[in-house]
Amino acid sequence: MAKKIPLQPENFELETNTVWAFPNRGKWATHDAKYRGNWSPYIPRNVILRYSNEGDTILDQFVGGGTTAVEAKLTGRNFIGVDINPNAVELSRNKCNFDFDSNVDISIRLGDARKLDLSDESIDLICTHPPYAGIIKYSENIDGDLSHLPIKSFLMEMGKVAEESFRVLKKGKFCAVLMGDTRKNGMVQPLAFETMRIFELAGFKTKEIIIKEQHNCKATGFWKTNSIKHNFLLLAHEYLFVFKKN
């Protein structure tokens, strides 16, 4: 008989330092790794529990596979999820369609992270995982999909995302963004720190810089061979930036 999947993680403890590693990415509730590039549920759970309270409203404007939405429901927070891709919206809604005794409002809708249909200072916490420029393309031809942009254009559009994030977040609250770097012609492109600077220019202060180790990368064998052949190190980490709106 198959083991019943638990609704909550077993033996969960909040992270207490700035290096996070989750070799077992987490398989409680409806979580899985089928949506390409989605983050481990341990990340939003840590962010949500540390930087918000029950009954707060959380925003993920790149809702993707719905990981943050599920964690909001499980931790008793209201949630607003936005994505420019209707397939992501449908998937996220389905992910949240499970029985759980939690009196919260989960709203997942089609929209653009650069122009949110939300009131000023209406959000208690932003917890989001944007695309990393054109590393993974999440649609074929959706107008406004940032995952199709080259780095320079991507960063310009992320400036609009940062400004909207600052507008809708309440004063004294937090905005957590996971971002990784990439390579071009063998040279590192520091996409993460460029993004951090963009959020700072929008008015945020950087509270934490967390290094998140990457595990179980499907292309490890291919890239390991090429890293030796072309003499470069494999990028095995991402950055989780926690910003504060003073």
Buried (B, 14 or more C-beta within 10 A) or exposed (E): EEEEEEBEBEEEEEBEEEEBEBEEBBEBBBBBBEBEBBBBBBBBBBBBBBBBEEEBBBBBBBBBBBBBBBBBBBBBBBBBBBBBBEEBBBBBBEBBEEEEEBEBEBEBEEBBBBEBEBEEBBBBBBBBBBBBBBBEBBBEEBEBBBBBBEBEEBBEBBBBBBBBBBBBBBEEBBBBBBBBBBBEEEEEBBBBEBBBBBBBEBBBEEEBEBBBEBEEEEEBEEBEEEBEEEEBEBBEBBBBBBBBBE
